Every structure is written in structure tokens, then in C-alpha cells.
């Protein structure tokens, strides 16, 4: 029986050990939305996939849909979020782990994927000061929550930093997250 191999770009939003040397990854993909995929033997030192499957990284993944869950057959990391120096890697990690909480199931959302792709763009890497990073993080969160339907972007677009944070917190409180 042959299986179809799907190749898609995505963000690793978290992982957990599975079995003796495997890992289960939560990946937000361009084609399928948030999915859980298993990589067998990835925790061995000799694993070729090990360095391309780091948490909070962006890359291209080759996936096979199995009977119960997806399996990772290949990966090419385009950026590695945790190894980067500076505060932007922390911002990326916080936003991606927050998206893991908000997004449920396999559902494609092109707007959200483009927002997360902006998070890994070259302009975000130039941010260095704490205030710039906080403003950037707030704007990305507001856009992501708007793409998911938690916040109306038109109502918060002209707001200042503090008012935008209040609107985000209110939306999350009302959604019981």
C-alpha cells in the first residue's frame, strides 16, 4: 500500500517526547492548519531530522497521513527560533505557543499563516529594544486574534498600545481562554 507524501511549510509550535526515541510535534502548516505529527527515532544522536525539528522554528515538512496520526518523513529548517540571539526569539516562542492554545484541529487559515510568516520575516529580526518588541508582539497578537475571529481588527486598529492590550485581554477573558 502506498501513501501520499505531502510537502508543506509550517511552524513547530511545540513538541513532547513519545516512546523511547520518538517525539510528537504540534505543527501549524500552510495547507492543513494545526496538526500533530510523530517523528520516530528523532531523539537519537544519529538522527538526520533532529536539527531540523527544533521547537519554534519555521521550515518545510514532508508528511504522511497514517491511520491514526501524521508521520514526519523529512524536514528542512528555514529559520531556527530558539537558537537565535535577542528578544525576537522569545517573542516568536510566546506567540507560537499561544497559537497552540488558540487553534484547535486541522483547519486551513491562510490569513493566520501569513501573520505568523511575518513573525519570521527579516524586518522582525531588526527589532532590538524592549519597547519595540512589545509593540511588535502586541500588533502580531491582535492580527492573529482577528484572523481567528476573537477580535474585530477594525475596532482596535487606531488604538494605542495599552488600549490594544486591554481589548486583547477582554477578548480572551470573554472566550474563557
C-alpha positions, 0 to 999 in steps of 0.5 A, a space after each residue: 500500500 502506498 501513501 501520499 507524501 505531502 510537502 508543506 511549510 509550517 511552524 513547530 509550535 511545540 513538541 513532547 517526547 513519545 516512546 523511547 526515541 520518538 517525539 510528537 510535534 504540534 505543527 501549524 502548516 500552510 495547507 492543513 492548519 494545526 496538526 500533530 505529527 510523530 517523528 520516530 527515532 528523532 531523539 537519537 544522536 544519529 538522527 538526520 531530522 533532529 536539527 531540523 525539528 527544533 521547537 519554534 522554528 519555521 521550515 518545510 515538512 514532508 508528511 504522511 497521513 497514517 491511520 491514526 496520526 501524521 508521520 514526519 518523513 523529512 524536514 528542512 529548517 528555514 529559520 531556527 527560533 530558539 537558537 537565535 540571539 535577542 528578544 525576537 526569539 522569545 517573542 516568536 516562542 510566546 506567540 507560537 505557543 499561544 497559537 497552540 492554545 488558540 487553534 484547535 484541529 486541522 483547519 486551513 487559515 491562510 490569513 493566520 499563516 501569513 501573520 505568523 510568516 511575518 513573525 519570521 520575516 527579516 524586518 522582525 529580526 531588526 527589532 532590538 529594544 524592549 519597547 519595540 518588541 512589545 509593540 511588535 508582539 502586541 500588533 502580531 497578537 491582535 492580527 492573529 486574534 482577528 484572523 481567528 475571529 476573537 477580535 474585530 481588527 477594525 475596532 482596535 486598529 487606531 488604538 494605542 498600545 495599552 488600549 490594544 492590550 486591554 481589548 486583547 485581554 477582554 477578548 480572551 477573558 470573554 472566550 474563557 481562554 
